[in-house]
C-alpha cells in the first residue's frame, strides 16, 4: 500500500540547521525572501527531438544530431562558469552555499556523457578474400587512399585494423594509431610448443619414437606433427628469423642441454626490438597527415618487413593483437568504426582465423568480392561461411537488410566488346546496336575531321602568308602617300586604293579560312564530346547489365538457401513479410580514385555516382542508423537531465515563505516515499518478465530435434567428403585433411590445396539453429522491443502517483517548497524518457545475450565430440582412415539423440538464465527515475536553503554565477525549441548508380570543354571501346 505521508512521516520542527557535509556546521543565514516575479519556471512543453518519433528516419536523425551539438556547446559554456566553484576548499560554508557538492555531481555527469559519446562504437566489418579490393574500398569510404595496406604484393592485411573518429583536435595529431601487442607469455608458450613438436617430429622421422609397431601409424603421427609445425613455423620465421633448420638445431638441445624456457629466451634475445614490443604491450603513433601515419603503421598491419627503428628487419604481424587508427574522416563522425579484417584467402592460416573470431561481434558486415568472380568463386558464392553462420546472422537480427551486404568490387574490370558480343541481351539490343554504329560513324567522322583540319590549317597558313604579303606593299605605299600629302594635299591615292583592295581581299580570304578551321575544330569538339558520351553509354550499359545479372544470380542463390533454412517448409505469412532483398552494391574504387584525383574519368564513370562508392556510403549510414539513433537518445536524455539540474540551480527564489529547514530534515521527510515508489516502480517493470518468457525463441525445439536426428548422421558422413556442403559431390577428402580436422577437434581448418574452409562442429550445430533461427528472430528481435510501450505506460502511471505523493508530503511537511515543486514537476515528468531508453536497452541486451547463448552452443557440442575425436586420433596403421571415419560416425549413430538433447537443453537453460537477469536490470532501470528526482530536489534545496550567506560578497558571487548559467539555459532552450535549419544529410541524397548516361547538351558543355580539348584535337585516341 502507498504510505500516508501525513501519518507515516514526523512533522518537521524548527531548529538550528544540522551539519550538512562532514563535521562542518551550517552557517546561520537570514530568512530567504524574494519578489513575486521570480521562481523556478517549468520547461518548454516540447522540444523537436522529443516529439519527432513519427517522422522518417533521416529527419529524426538530423533533429537529434543538431540537438546534441547544441547541448554540447551550452554545457561546455556552463562548465566554464562552474569552474570557479570547483576550486573552493571543500566542506567550507562557502562550498555549501555555492553548492559545490551538487556542482561536482553535475560536472561528473557531464564528463560521463561526453566520454560515453566518444567511446560509443558501431562496428562495421569489411571482409573478403585477399585481393578483392577490401582495403581500397575502405580507403574510398574514408576518402583517404592507402591508409590500409593492399594485397598487391602479398602484403595484405595480416591483423585486425580498426579506424574510428579522432576526437583530438591537435593538428600534429590529426591522425593517430595505437598498436596493441599480444601477451609475451602467450608468444613464449607458442615458441616452446613448436620446439617440442619439432623434437617429436624429428624423433618420429628418425625412428627414435616407437609409439606403435605399424608403419601406417608412424606415417599418421608424422603427418599430424607436420601439420602442427607448418601452422606455427611461418609466424616464427616472420618475427624471429629462424628457419626450420635452425629451430630444429635449437630444439635438439632441449631438454638435455637447456630447458625449453631457456631456448625461448634465446629466441627472444635474437630480436630485441620484437621483445621490446612484447614487453611494452602497445605502441602509439601520431601524425599530421594520413600518408605519414600510414607509413608508420604499415609494417604492423601487413606482412611486410621493417627495422622498426632497430637493427633487425622482420615482420611484426604475428606479435600484433590489433591496430586501432583514429582519423578525421566524415564517415566516422556518427560513431562508425570500420574494421579491416584479414583476407580469408591468405596463405597463412592464422591470419584468416582472426576474421572468423570477430565477425560475430560486428554490428554490420560487408563482404567484398570481385564481381567478375562473385557467382563462381566459393567464398563469394556462399557469402557467409556456412549454414551455421547464416543462422547466427538471423538470430542476431542482422538479416533485416541493414546488418549484412555484399560489395561487388572491381565492376570496371571488363572487356566491353567481348562482353557485349557474348551477351545476347546486349548484342541484339537495338539501342546498343545504334550506339555501336554511331560510335563507328563518329570514328570515321573523327578521321575525316582530322584530315580536314590539317587541310584547313594549311589553307589558313597559306592565306595568312598571302595576307602578310599583301600587307607589306600596302603599308609601304601608305607611308609614302602620307609623306606626299604633306607636300601635295591633292596627291592621288589610286595606287594605294588598289593595294588596299588587294589586302582586303587577302584578309577576307584569311578570315574565311579561319572561320572554316574554327568550325572544323568545333565539329571536332562535338565529335569528342559525343564520342565520350557514346563510349560512356556503352560501357555503362554493359557494366550495369553484368551487375544486374550477377546480382540476380546471387540473390537467387541466397534466397534458395534461405528457403531451406526452415527445413524447406513454406514460410508462414509473418515469415514471408519479414523477407528482404539481399543488399548487393557494385563499386569501382579505381574509377572513384581517378575522379577524386581529378584525373580523366574512366569510360562509363563520368562522375562519382557511377562508381557506386557514394551508394555504398549511403547504405552504410542507413544500416547504422538505428544504433546511431539509440546513441543519440541516450546522450540527449543525459543532456536533458543536466539542463534540468542547472535550471533549478540557477533559478531565483519565489516568495513561498521562510525556508527554516535543513537538507537533512528535507531528505528525512521524503525518504520513505522515495523508497516505497522505487520498489513499486521496479516491481511493476519486473512483472513484464512474464511477457518476455512468453516469447519463447525455442518454441520449435521439438522440430529442431527431429531435423537434427534426421540430418546429423548424414552430416557426419559428409565430413569425409572434399566438399561437404555440396549435396551432389561424392569426391572423398584426403586422409591427411581428415586427420587435420580431427586434430582441431572439428573447429575451423582451411585446406589450402583444396581452397575450402571446414568447420565440422558448426555444420553439426546448423540443423538445430537453422530451424530455430527464423522464429527466434521474429520473437527476440521484432516482438520483444514492442513490449516496451505497455511497460512504459504502467511506469508513467505509477511515476505520476510518485510525484503526487511527493507533492503531498511537501504540502504537509515543507509547505514553503510547495509552489517550487509544483513548478518543477513538468521537468520531472519529462525525465521519464530516460527510463524508456533504459528499458529499451535492457530488452536489447537480453536479445544480444540470448544470441550469444546460441553462438556458444558450438563449444558445448565440441566438448561432446572431443573424446570421440581423441579415440579416432589414437587409431593408426593400415586402414586407420576408414576406422577413424567409422569411429566418428558410430558415435553419431549411437548417441545422436543424447547429443541433441544436451544441445537443446543448453540452449533452453542458457536463454532462461539470460531472461532471469532481466528483473534485476529492469528494477535498476526503474530506480533511475526516483534517483533523478532526488538529484533534482537536491539542487532545489541548495537553491532555497543553502543559497544565502551573511556575507554579501559571497551572495553576490553566487548571484553572478546563477545569472551566467541562467543566460546559458535560456539560450539552450531557445536553440532546442528551434525547428528547421538542419544540415543536409547523406540520406537525403539520391546516390544510387544512375540507370543511364544522360545525353549531353552541346551548348552547355562546349564552353567548358573547348579549352580542355584544344590540345587533344590532333591526338589519336584508343579506337577500342
Rosetta blueprint (number, residue, H / E / L):
1 X L
2 X L
3 X L
4 X L
5 X H
6 X H
7 X H
8 X H
9 X L
10 X L
11 X L
12 X L
13 X L
14 X L
15 X L
16 X L
17 X L
18 X L
19 X L
20 X L
21 X E
22 X L
23 X L
24 X E
25 X L
26 X L
27 X L
28 X L
29 X L
30 X L
31 X L
32 X L
33 X L
34 X L
35 X L
36 X L
37 X L
38 X L
39 X L
40 X L
41 X L
42 X L
43 X L
44 X L
45 X L
46 X L
47 X L
48 X H
49 X H
50 X H
51 X L
52 X L
53 X L
54 X L
55 X L
56 X L
57 X H
58 X H
59 X H
60 X H
61 X H
62 X H
63 X H
64 X H
65 X H
66 X H
67 X H
68 X H
69 X H
70 X H
71 X H
72 X H
73 X H
74 X H
75 X H
76 X H
77 X H
78 X H
79 X H
80 X H
81 X H
82 X H
83 X H
84 X H
85 X H
86 X H
87 X L
88 X L
89 X L
90 X L
91 X L
92 X L
93 X H
94 X H
95 X H
96 X H
97 X H
98 X H
99 X L
100 X H
101 X H
102 X H
103 X H
104 X H
105 X H
106 X H
107 X H
108 X H
109 X H
110 X H
111 X H
112 X H
113 X H
114 X H
115 X H
116 X H
117 X H
118 X H
119 X H
120 X L
121 X L
122 X E
123 X E
124 X E
125 X E
126 X E
127 X E
128 X E
129 X L
130 X L
131 X L
132 X L
133 X L
134 X H
135 X H
136 X H
137 X H
138 X H
139 X H
140 X H
141 X H
142 X H
143 X L
144 X L
145 X L
146 X L
147 X L
148 X L
149 X L
150 X L
151 X L
152 X L
153 X L
154 X L
155 X L
156 X L
157 X E
158 X L
159 X L
160 X L
161 X E
162 X E
163 X E
164 X E
165 X E
166 X L
167 X L
168 X L
169 X L
170 X L
171 X H
172 X H
173 X H
174 X L
175 X E
176 X E
177 X E
178 X E
179 X E
180 X E
181 X E
182 X L
183 X L
184 X H
185 X H
186 X H
187 X H
188 X H
189 X H
190 X H
191 X H
192 X H
193 X H
194 X H
195 X H
196 X H
197 X H
198 X H
199 X H
200 X H
201 X H
202 X H
203 X H
204 X H
205 X H
206 X H
207 X L
208 X L
209 X L
210 X L
211 X L
212 X L
213 X L
214 X L
215 X H
216 X H
217 X H
218 X H
219 X H
220 X H
221 X H
222 X H
223 X H
224 X H
225 X H
226 X H
227 X H
228 X H
229 X H
230 X H
231 X H
232 X H
233 X H
234 X H
235 X H
236 X H
237 X H
238 X H
239 X H
240 X H
241 X L
242 X L
243 X L
244 X H
245 X H
246 X H
247 X H
248 X H
249 X H
250 X H
251 X H
252 X L
253 X L
254 X E
255 X L
256 X L
257 X L
258 X E
259 X L
260 X H
261 X H
262 X H
263 X H
264 X H
265 X H
266 X H
267 X H
268 X H
269 X H
270 X H
271 X L
272 X H
273 X H
274 X H
275 X H
276 X H
277 X H
278 X H
279 X H
280 X H
281 X L
282 X E
283 X E
284 X E
285 X E
286 X E
287 X E
288 X L
289 X L
290 X H
291 X H
292 X H
293 X H
294 X H
295 X H
296 X H
297 X H
298 X H
299 X H
300 X H
301 X H
302 X E
303 X L
304 X L
305 X L
306 X E
307 X L
308 X L
309 X L
310 X L
311 X L
312 X L
313 X L
314 X E
315 X L
316 X L
317 X H
318 X H
319 X H
320 X E
321 X E
322 X E
323 X E
324 X E
325 X E
326 X E
327 X E
328 X L
329 X L
330 X H
331 X H
332 X H
333 X L
334 X L
335 X L
336 X E
337 X E
338 X E
339 X E
340 X E
341 X L
342 X L
343 X L
344 X L
345 X L
346 X L
347 X L
348 X L
349 X H
350 X H
351 X H
352 X H
353 X H
354 X H
355 X H
356 X H
357 X H
358 X H
359 X H
360 X L
361 X L
362 X L
363 X L
364 X E
365 X E
366 X E
367 X E
368 X E
369 X E
370 X E
371 X H
372 X H
373 X H
374 X L
375 X L
376 X L
377 X L
378 X H
379 X H
380 X H
381 X H
382 X H
383 X L
384 X L
385 X L
386 X L
387 X H
388 X H
389 X H
390 X H
391 X H
392 X H
393 X H
394 X H
395 X H
396 X L
397 X L
398 X L
399 X L
400 X L
401 X L
402 X L
403 X L
404 X E
405 X E
406 X E
407 X E
408 X E
409 X E
410 X L
411 X L
412 X L
413 X L
414 X L
415 X L
416 X H
417 X H
418 X H
419 X H
420 X H
421 X H
422 X H
423 X L
424 X H
425 X H
426 X H
427 X H
428 X L
429 X L
430 X H
431 X H
432 X H
433 X H
434 X H
435 X H
436 X H
437 X H
438 X H
439 X H
440 X H
441 X H
442 X H
443 X H
444 X H
445 X H
446 X H
447 X H
448 X H
449 X H
450 X H
451 X H
452 X H
453 X H
454 X H
455 X H
456 X H
457 X H
458 X H
459 X H
460 X H
461 X H
462 X H
463 X H
464 X H
465 X H
466 X H
467 X H
468 X H
469 X H
470 X H
471 X H
472 X H
473 X H
474 X H
475 X H
476 X H
477 X H
478 X H
479 X H
480 X H
481 X H
482 X H
483 X H
484 X H
485 X H
486 X H
487 X H
488 X L
489 X L
490 X L
491 X L
492 X L
493 X L
494 X H
495 X H
496 X H
497 X H
498 X H
499 X H
500 X H
501 X H
502 X H
503 X H
504 X H
505 X H
506 X H
507 X H
508 X H
509 X H
510 X H
511 X H
512 X H
513 X H
514 X H
515 X H
516 X H
517 X H
518 X H
519 X H
520 X H
521 X H
522 X H
523 X H
524 X H
525 X H
526 X H
527 X H
528 X H
529 X H
530 X H
531 X H
532 X H
533 X H
534 X H
535 X H
536 X H
537 X H
538 X H
539 X H
540 X H
541 X H
542 X H
543 X H
544 X H
545 X H
546 X H
547 X H
548 X H
549 X H
550 X H
551 X H
552 X H
553 X H
554 X H
555 X H
556 X H
557 X H
558 X H
559 X H
560 X H
561 X H
562 X H
563 X H
564 X L
565 X L
566 X L
567 X L
568 X L
569 X L
570 X L
571 X L
572 X L
573 X H
574 X H
575 X H
576 X H
577 X H
578 X L
579 X L
580 X L
581 X L
582 X L
583 X E
584 X E
585 X E
586 X E
587 X L
588 X L
589 X H
590 X H
591 X H
592 X H
593 X H
594 X H
595 X H
596 X H
597 X L
598 X L
599 X L
600 X L
601 X L
602 X L
603 X L
604 X L
605 X L
606 X L
607 X L
608 X H
609 X H
610 X H
611 X H
612 X L
613 X H
614 X H
615 X H
616 X H
617 X H
618 X H
619 X H
620 X H
621 X H
622 X H
623 X H
624 X L
625 X H
626 X H
627 X H
628 X H
629 X H
630 X H
631 X H
632 X H
633 X H
634 X H
635 X H
636 X H
637 X H
638 X H
639 X H
640 X H
641 X H
642 X H
643 X H
644 X H
645 X H
646 X H
647 X H
648 X H
649 X H
650 X H
651 X L
652 X L
653 X L
654 X L
655 X L
656 X L
657 X L
658 X L
659 X L
660 X L
661 X L
662 X L
663 X H
664 X H
665 X H
666 X H
667 X H
668 X H
669 X H
670 X H
671 X H
672 X H
673 X H
674 X H
675 X H
676 X H
677 X H
678 X H
679 X H
680 X H
681 X H
682 X H
683 X H
684 X H
685 X H
686 X H
687 X L
688 X L
689 X H
690 X H
691 X H
692 X H
693 X H
694 X H
695 X L
696 X L
697 X L
698 X L
699 X L
700 X L
701 X H
702 X H
703 X H
704 X H
705 X H
706 X H
707 X H
708 X H
709 X H
710 X H
711 X H
712 X H
713 X H
714 X H
715 X H
716 X H
717 X H
718 X H
719 X L
720 X L
721 X E
722 X L
723 X L
724 X L
725 X L
726 X L
727 X L
728 X L
729 X L
730 X L
731 X L
732 X E
733 X L
734 X L
735 X H
736 X H
737 X H
738 X H
739 X H
740 X H
741 X H
742 X H
743 X H
744 X L
745 X L
746 X L
747 X L
748 X L
749 X E
750 X E
751 X E
752 X L
753 X L
754 X L
755 X L
756 X E
757 X E
758 X E
759 X L
760 X H
761 X H
762 X H
763 X H
764 X H
765 X H
766 X H
767 X H
768 X H
769 X H
770 X H
771 X H
772 X H
773 X H
774 X H
775 X H
776 X H
777 X H
778 X H
779 X H
780 X H
781 X H
782 X H
783 X H
784 X H
785 X H
786 X H
787 X H
788 X H
789 X H
790 X H
791 X H
792 X H
793 X H
794 X H
795 X H
796 X H
797 X H
798 X H
799 X H
800 X H
801 X H
802 X H
803 X H
804 X H
805 X H
806 X H
807 X H
808 X H
809 X H
810 X H
811 X H
812 X H
813 X H
814 X L
815 X H
816 X H
817 X H
818 X H
819 X H
820 X H
821 X H
822 X H
823 X H
824 X H
825 X H
826 X H
827 X H
828 X H
829 X H
830 X H
831 X L
832 X H
833 X H
834 X H
835 X H
836 X H
837 X H
838 X H
839 X H
840 X H
841 X H
842 X H
843 X H
844 X H
845 X H
846 X H
847 X H
848 X H
849 X H
850 X H
851 X H
852 X H
853 X H
854 X H
855 X H
856 X H
857 X H
858 X H
859 X H
860 X H
861 X H
862 X H
863 X H
864 X H
865 X H
866 X H
867 X H
868 X H
869 X H
870 X H
871 X H
872 X H
873 X H
874 X H
875 X L
876 X L
877 X L
878 X L
879 X L
880 X H
881 X H
882 X H
883 X H
884 X H
885 X H
886 X H
887 X H
888 X H
889 X H
890 X H
891 X H
892 X H
893 X H
894 X H
895 X H
896 X H
897 X H
898 X H
899 X H
900 X H
901 X H
902 X H
903 X H
904 X H
905 X H
906 X H
907 X H
908 X H
909 X H
910 X H
911 X H
912 X H
913 X H
914 X H
915 X H
916 X H
917 X L
918 X H
919 X H
920 X H
921 X H
922 X H
923 X H
924 X H
925 X H
926 X H
927 X H
928 X H
929 X H
930 X H
931 X H
932 X H
933 X H
934 X H
935 X H
936 X H
937 X H
938 X H
939 X H
940 X H
941 X H
942 X H
943 X H
944 X H
945 X L
946 X L
947 X L
948 X L
949 X L
950 X L
951 X L
952 X H
953 X H
954 X H
955 X H
956 X H
957 X H
958 X H
959 X H
960 X H
961 X H
962 X H
963 X H
964 X H
965 X H
966 X H
967 X H
968 X H
969 X H
970 X H
971 X H
972 X H
973 X H
974 X H
975 X H
976 X H
977 X H
978 X L
979 X L
980 X L
981 X L
982 X L
983 X L
984 X L
985 X L
986 X H
987 X H
988 X H
989 X L
990 X L
991 X L
992 X L
993 X L
994 X L
995 X L
996 X L
997 X L
998 X L
999 X L
1000 X L
1001 X L
1002 X H
1003 X H
1004 X H
1005 X H
1006 X H
1007 X H
1008 X H
1009 X H
1010 X H
1011 X H
1012 X H
1013 X H
1014 X H
1015 X L
1016 X L
1017 X L
1018 X L
1019 X L
1020 X L
1021 X L
1022 X L
1023 X L
1024 X L
1025 X L
